Amino acid sequence: MGGMARLDALADRLSRIVGAGSVLTDPAELATYDCDGLTYHRATPGIVVLPDTAEQIAAIVRACAADGVPYVARGSGTGLSGGALPRTDGVLIVTSRMRRVLEVDAANQRAVVEPGVINLDVTRAARPYGYYFAPDPSSQQVCSIGGNVAENSGGAHCLKYGFTVNHVLACEVVTPDGEIVELTEGPGYDLLGAFVGSEGTLGITTKVTVRLTRLPETVQTLLAGFDTIERAGEAVSAIIAAGVVPAAIEMMDALSIEAAEAAVRCGYPPGAGAVLIVELDGPASEVDSQFARVKELCAEAFEIRVAADDTERGLIWRGRKSAFAAVGRISPDYIVQDGVIPRTTLPEVLARIDALSREHGVRVANVFHAGDGNLHPLVLFDGAEPGAGERAEEVSGKILDLCIEHGGSITGEHGVGIDKAKHMPRMFTAEDLDTMQMVRCAFDPAGLCNPGKVYPTPRLCGEVPGRRTGVHPLVESGKADLF
Amino acid sequence: MAALDALAKACEARPGEAADAVQGVAPAYVAAPATVAEAADLMRTAAEHGLTVVPRGAGTKLHWGAPPESCDLLVDTRRLGRIVEHAAGDLVVKAEAGLALDELRGVLAGAGQQLALDLLPPGGTVGGVLATGVAGPRRLLYGSARDLLIGITVIRADGVVAHAGGKVVKNVAGYDLGKLFTGSYGTLGLIVEAAFRLHPLPSATAYVSATASDPAQALEMAQAVLHSTLVPAAIEVDGPDPITVAVLLEGVPGGVPPRAEAARSLIGGRIGESPPEWWARLPDGEVLAEVRALPTALPDLFAELPDGRARIRGSAGRGVWHAALPADGADEALTRLRRHGTAVALTAPAGARLDRWGPIPALPLMRRVKDQFDPGHRLAPGRFAGGI
């Protein structure tokens, strides 16, 4: 049976599992799922299926496995690394209909939700009890918990509160065998810890038990305008050295401020070379004294504004949260990077990025989580200009090299996905990648679950570890390249 | 002696002695690598000779888990005792596995920093705390070893050196092998280095402790603090006879006293600068079990304890406790505790007949992970869940 005929037959079988109305095969409908938040990579899925239950997902996975058809799970499709990029020869399993908050158990500080539930809806459900869900990716108004689990999403406040993995207590998962299993903190290996952040390559989560965090007694936020980015960076170092753990420290440079002003008129201090947003939360008796200390440590700022209430806090955050989209106001196209560096190397790395920018004639706007060294350089270009995209890609790649060179990471929160798989061998040895993929081989020996993501070269699972000699069989057969 | 000669080429090695026994299983050889390269040589040599391998650090938790089915080679990690890098400005430390946690604590304290893990029991190493995944009272605020670990270097069963994570806190590149190795009891590979995120040492602390009349009241007290906005670093319950609820508050000198007063208004009792004597200590008993259940299950857990000689102690906020049980009837007590969650016997007298692990969801997947990492089943065989 040919590829198309095989997919047609599979579509029939999927219709029997979820009903014909929940299986999409019309090319126009399929096209709307051809990318996630990283629109640079596109592929029209062979079939889209919209299940309602874990049992349906298990049956879908079994049907795919029986036919050797690859499948990819997708939540809201807001990912920024192409982790949910579909396969033209495969099935896209969309969890957006599974959006019930099943339980809020405030007494035990947890909630049980389906994977399609929107991140912010968990907080909305918990807030009446005085609780919230701490991971807050910028896309939290639209991104799904299932996607957060797949990507181990962070957000502006993960400096203090950690990442999704620190807030997930259990996951019900459909394994690539098509079985429904519970991954918990209980006895045995921490498969839950390995699963969260595995970018959809180890299975599909169908139910998530999340930890809820008590809403703080008080929140204090300031915006500080500095003449130069170096001075802003020094203030960040001083705050950390003083033993303060802010809920968030965010920095924007002049170019990103310009974009934000154009887009949302955030009214940041005019003429600033950089702004810092520093937010503290917790018991008032702690926050008040620490906040006074932070203000002292920002003494080099030419202007400091303190949010008097939630409305003013919202205004301060507005510029920062709109920054990615705002860059569209000053550049037709841009690449968002997600590299991480040890925070203390910030001044040096920023200077090197500036040099790269001038050398290649490519503008780079810097927006970042300064507290944890997670850079989000926005590399600007005009796709209509010949060669501009390539130059931007080159600068972008060199920024990642800088991060690796300084002991950092190629991704702090967006994931590797399809986009950065080729950079993995620059951060990890072949042995490291081989070892990580042993986990993949344990979960998905057939390699059908979101294949081609995270790792540039798939590991052949039948091999005895460490006994490999000669050329990798996949390379020999032309199915994979070595990087 | 061919194997010993080969091992001695990799690093310091000697024949095993009775005193080296792991739960009664004496190793044929003991080797102590001093570098990651030596450790890799050693593991490769062990693989070539088909030796079963059990790692040990300070040996403070070697009696935890089931006895190994076999131990040809005991790998003593204590010569791997260096701090590789302490990046104080980045609040990160990378250390070798055999480093004593007390020594690490001293160095970090010099910079006003800490690895926010309570030593339970005292005297362990970096590798040991990871291999057993143990954590104490402050897990409520800081999480456990898995939450603080940001990078790991391991030697695989075949002697290959592998890294995961890195030395930055925020990093999602690749699978998080660190979490997989945390709590794996040496069954997946030899941990040789680990990087952790650090926290500033608090400049002020206070303990508030009060006695509860019964388990139901202890739960009410713990819940009152848990749902307050006081951000306690720990809420511990110990009992029975008496049942004590104790709360740790950490912060700045001006901030802690009013929070401590507020906590006392919720649970009564007294405020002190030092903890109750049982704080961050494992309860004494013939069988030591780790019990996990919903925080609100606390009174149920007390009700399941056998009369008289049992004790339970732990994090009433996170729902992780340690129970000390008499050997006689321990299996029944574990079964009863499992009605409310999970209960794993960490220690048990030699020859005790009990189900150490209880039901293990996803055990087939765990076996497949083991088969991938250690296809010859030579690493700490039989020590772990499901006989892994």
Boltz contact constraints between the chains, C-beta under 6 A:
constraints:
  - contact:
      token1: [A, 107]
      token2: [B, 296]
      max_distance: 6.0
  - contact:
      token1: [A, 108]
      token2: [B, 294]
      max_distance: 6.0
  - contact:
      token1: [A, 108]
      token2: [B, 295]
      max_distance: 6.0
  - contact:
      token1: [A, 108]
      token2: [B, 296]
      max_distance: 6.0
  - contact:
      token1: [A, 152]
      token2: [B, 172]
      max_distance: 6.0
  - contact:
      token1: [A, 166]
      token2: [B, 143]
      max_distance: 6.0
  - contact:
      token1: [A, 166]
      token2: [B, 147]
      max_distance: 6.0
  - contact:
      token1: [A, 181]
      token2: [B, 362]
      max_distance: 6.0
  - contact:
      token1: [A, 182]
      token2: [B, 361]
      max_distance: 6.0
  - contact:
      token1: [A, 183]
      token2: [B, 362]
      max_distance: 6.0
  - contact:
      token1: [A, 186]
      token2: [B, 342]
      max_distance: 6.0
  - contact:
      token1: [A, 187]
      token2: [B, 342]
      max_distance: 6.0
  - contact:
      token1: [A, 187]
      token2: [B, 344]
      max_distance: 6.0
  - contact:
      token1: [A, 187]
      token2: [B, 357]
      max_distance: 6.0
  - contact:
      token1: [A, 187]
      token2: [B, 360]
      max_distance: 6.0
  - contact:
      token1: [A, 187]
      token2: [B, 385]
      max_distance: 6.0
  - contact:
      token1: [A, 188]
      token2: [B, 360]
      max_distance: 6.0
  - contact:
      token1: [A, 188]
      token2: [B, 366]
      max_distance: 6.0
  - contact:
      token1: [A, 188]
      token2: [B, 385]
      max_distance: 6.0
  - contact:
      token1: [A, 189]
      token2: [B, 180]
      max_distance: 6.0
  - contact:
      token1: [A, 189]
      token2: [B, 184]
      max_distance: 6.0
  - contact:
      token1: [A, 189]
      token2: [B, 366]
      max_distance: 6.0
  - contact:
      token1: [A, 189]
      token2: [B, 369]
      max_distance: 6.0
  - contact:
      token1: [A, 190]
      token2: [B, 179]
      max_distance: 6.0
  - contact:
      token1: [A, 190]
      token2: [B, 180]
      max_distance: 6.0
  - contact:
      token1: [A, 190]
      token2: [B, 182]
      max_distance: 6.0
  - contact:
      token1: [A, 190]
      token2: [B, 183]
      max_distance: 6.0
  - contact:
      token1: [A, 191]
      token2: [B, 362]
      max_distance: 6.0
  - contact:
      token1: [A, 193]
      token2: [B, 146]
      max_distance: 6.0
  - contact:
      token1: [A, 193]
      token2: [B, 176]
      max_distance: 6.0
  - contact:
      token1: [A, 193]
      token2: [B, 179]
      max_distance: 6.0
  - contact:
      token1: [A, 194]
      token2: [B, 175]
      max_distance: 6.0
  - contact:
      token1: [A, 194]
      token2: [B, 179]
      max_distance: 6.0
  - contact:
      token1: [A, 194]
      token2: [B, 180]
      max_distance: 6.0
  - contact:
      token1: [A, 197]
      token2: [B, 172]
      max_distance: 6.0
  - contact:
      token1: [A, 197]
      token2: [B, 176]
      max_distance: 6.0
  - contact:
      token1: [A, 198]
      token2: [B, 175]
      max_distance: 6.0
  - contact:
      token1: [A, 217]
      token2: [B, 229]
      max_distance: 6.0
  - contact:
      token1: [A, 243]
      token2: [B, 200]
      max_distance: 6.0
  - contact:
      token1: [A, 282]
      token2: [B, 231]
      max_distance: 6.0
  - contact:
      token1: [A, 283]
      token2: [B, 230]
      max_distance: 6.0
  - contact:
      token1: [A, 283]
      token2: [B, 231]
      max_distance: 6.0
  - contact:
      token1: [A, 283]
      token2: [B, 259]
      max_distance: 6.0
  - contact:
      token1: [A, 285]
      token2: [B, 255]
      max_distance: 6.0
  - contact:
      token1: [A, 285]
      token2: [B, 258]
      max_distance: 6.0
  - contact:
      token1: [A, 286]
      token2: [B, 251]
      max_distance: 6.0
  - contact:
      token1: [A, 286]
      token2: [B, 252]
      max_distance: 6.0
  - contact:
      token1: [A, 286]
      token2: [B, 255]
      max_distance: 6.0
  - contact:
      token1: [A, 289]
      token2: [B, 252]
      max_distance: 6.0
  - contact:
      token1: [A, 289]
      token2: [B, 254]
      max_distance: 6.0
  - contact:
      token1: [A, 340]
      token2: [B, 168]
      max_distance: 6.0
  - contact:
      token1: [A, 340]
      token2: [B, 170]
      max_distance: 6.0
  - contact:
      token1: [A, 340]
      token2: [B, 171]
      max_distance: 6.0
  - contact:
      token1: [A, 342]
      token2: [B, 87]
      max_distance: 6.0
  - contact:
      token1: [A, 342]
      token2: [B, 90]
      max_distance: 6.0
  - contact:
      token1: [A, 342]
      token2: [B, 168]
      max_distance: 6.0
  - contact:
      token1: [A, 343]
      token2: [B, 90]
      max_distance: 6.0
  - contact:
      token1: [A, 344]
      token2: [B, 89]
      max_distance: 6.0
  - contact:
      token1: [A, 344]
      token2: [B, 90]
      max_distance: 6.0
  - contact:
      token1: [A, 372]
      token2: [B, 169]
      max_distance: 6.0
  - contact:
      token1: [A, 372]
      token2: [B, 170]
      max_distance: 6.0
  - contact:
      token1: [A, 373]
      token2: [B, 168]
      max_distance: 6.0
  - contact:
      token1: [A, 374]
      token2: [B, 170]
      max_distance: 6.0
  - contact:
      token1: [A, 407]
      token2: [B, 167]
      max_distance: 6.0
  - contact:
      token1: [A, 408]
      token2: [B, 168]
      max_distance: 6.0
  - contact:
      token1: [A, 409]
      token2: [B, 166]
      max_distance: 6.0
  - contact:
      token1: [A, 409]
      token2: [B, 168]
      max_distance: 6.0
  - contact:
      token1: [A, 409]
      token2: [B, 171]
      max_distance: 6.0
  - contact:
      token1: [A, 409]
      token2: [B, 173]
      max_distance: 6.0
  - contact:
      token1: [A, 410]
      token2: [B, 173]
      max_distance: 6.0
  - contact:
      token1: [A, 411]
      token2: [B, 172]
      max_distance: 6.0
  - contact:
      token1: [A, 411]
      token2: [B, 173]
      max_distance: 6.0
  - contact:
      token1: [A, 412]
      token2: [B, 170]
      max_distance: 6.0
  - contact:
      token1: [A, 415]
      token2: [B, 172]
      max_distance: 6.0
  - contact:
      token1: [A, 416]
      token2: [B, 173]
      max_distance: 6.0
  - contact:
      token1: [A, 427]
      token2: [B, 173]
      max_distance: 6.0
  - contact:
      token1: [A, 431]
      token2: [B, 160]
      max_distance: 6.0
  - contact:
      token1: [A, 431]
      token2: [B, 162]
      max_distance: 6.0
  - contact:
      token1: [A, 432]
      token2: [B, 162]
      max_distance: 6.0
  - contact:
      token1: [A, 432]
      token2: [B, 163]
      max_distance: 6.0
  - contact:
      token1: [A, 435]
      token2: [B, 162]
      max_distance: 6.0
  - contact:
      token1: [A, 436]
      token2: [B, 174]
      max_distance: 6.0
  - contact:
      token1: [A, 436]
      token2: [B, 175]
      max_distance: 6.0
  - contact:
      token1: [A, 438]
      token2: [B, 372]
      max_distance: 6.0
  - contact:
      token1: [A, 438]
      token2: [B, 373]
      max_distance: 6.0
  - contact:
      token1: [A, 439]
      token2: [B, 175]
      max_distance: 6.0
  - contact:
      token1: [A, 441]
      token2: [B, 372]
      max_distance: 6.0
  - contact:
      token1: [A, 442]
      token2: [B, 368]
      max_distance: 6.0
  - contact:
      token1: [A, 442]
      token2: [B, 369]
      max_distance: 6.0
  - contact:
      token1: [A, 442]
      token2: [B, 372]
      max_distance: 6.0
  - contact:
      token1: [A, 465]
      token2: [B, 158]
      max_distance: 6.0
  - contact:
      token1: [A, 466]
      token2: [B, 158]
      max_distance: 6.0
  - contact:
      token1: [A, 466]
      token2: [B, 160]
      max_distance: 6.0
